Amino acid sequence: MNFDFKSYHLRAINADSETEKLVINQELKDYYASLSKEEQVVFNFELQKYLMQEVGRLGSDYESIKDQQFNV
């Protein structure tokens, strides 16, 4: 299973309203509910992997920006 977490993440970031974010979140919930138990396990694993990659990337970006500010 290769779910495109990034597309949902970007849609939520760029949502024009809280209502739109709620709709996106409900889409994900409905998709998750449609999966078999085995697929849900894989989905959860892939979601955790995606989140860890994003947190790592954000941490690296933060450190880079912080270093640039202090080196000016």
C-alpha positions as MATLAB code, in Angstrom:
seq = 'MNFDFKSYHLRAINADSETEKLVINQELKDYYASLSKEEQVVFNFELQKYLMQEVGRLGSDYESIKDQQFNV';
ca = [
       0.000    0.000    0.000;
       1.397    3.385   -0.959;
      -0.986    6.017    0.298;
      -0.195    9.609   -0.697;
      -0.070   11.209    2.749;
       1.710   14.242    1.367;
      -1.189   15.238   -0.879;
      -3.608   15.202    2.071;
      -1.105   17.051    4.232;
      -0.656   19.770    1.607;
      -4.410   20.050    1.044;
      -4.951   20.540    4.774;
      -2.164   23.121    5.028;
      -3.630   25.072    2.124;
      -7.271   24.725    3.167;
      -9.156   28.004    3.132;
     -11.175   27.252    6.258;
     -11.570   24.964    9.239;
     -14.589   23.489    7.477;
     -12.445   22.473    4.524;
      -9.906   20.907    6.907;
     -12.711   18.946    8.568;
     -13.860   17.653    5.175;
     -10.322   16.499    4.353;
     -10.023   14.829    7.745;
     -13.340   13.051    7.212;
     -12.128   11.783    3.827;
      -9.156   10.205    5.590;
     -11.360    8.694    8.295;
     -13.714    7.248    5.682;
     -10.799    5.833    3.700;
      -9.308    4.282    6.840;
     -12.667    2.756    7.798;
     -12.901    1.148    4.344;
      -9.629   -0.741    4.847;
      -9.368   -4.270    6.169;
      -7.722   -4.731    9.584;
      -4.517   -5.851    7.877;
      -4.534   -2.823    5.591;
      -5.142   -0.550    8.582;
      -1.983   -1.912   10.203;
       0.012   -1.138    7.051;
      -1.642    2.289    6.744;
      -0.735    3.128   10.362;
       2.854    2.005    9.817;
       3.180    4.083    6.651;
       1.592    7.090    8.384;
       4.075    6.855   11.259;
       6.934    6.583    8.775;
       5.684    9.649    6.875;
       5.283   11.655   10.080;
       8.778   10.753   11.264;
      10.240   11.827    7.918;
       8.352   15.139    8.070;
       9.389   15.819   11.665;
      12.992   15.035   10.750;
      12.841   17.310    7.735;
      11.293   20.135    9.744;
      13.960   19.712   12.417;
      16.704   19.921    9.801;
      15.098   22.987    8.217;
      14.786   24.646   11.626;
      18.432   23.982   12.493;
      19.550   25.323    9.115;
      17.529   28.516    9.523;
      18.685   28.934   13.120;
      22.314   28.509   12.069;
      21.898   31.100    9.290;
      20.468   33.643   11.719;
      23.374   33.303   14.129;
      25.991   33.376   11.382;
      24.839   36.707    9.956;
];
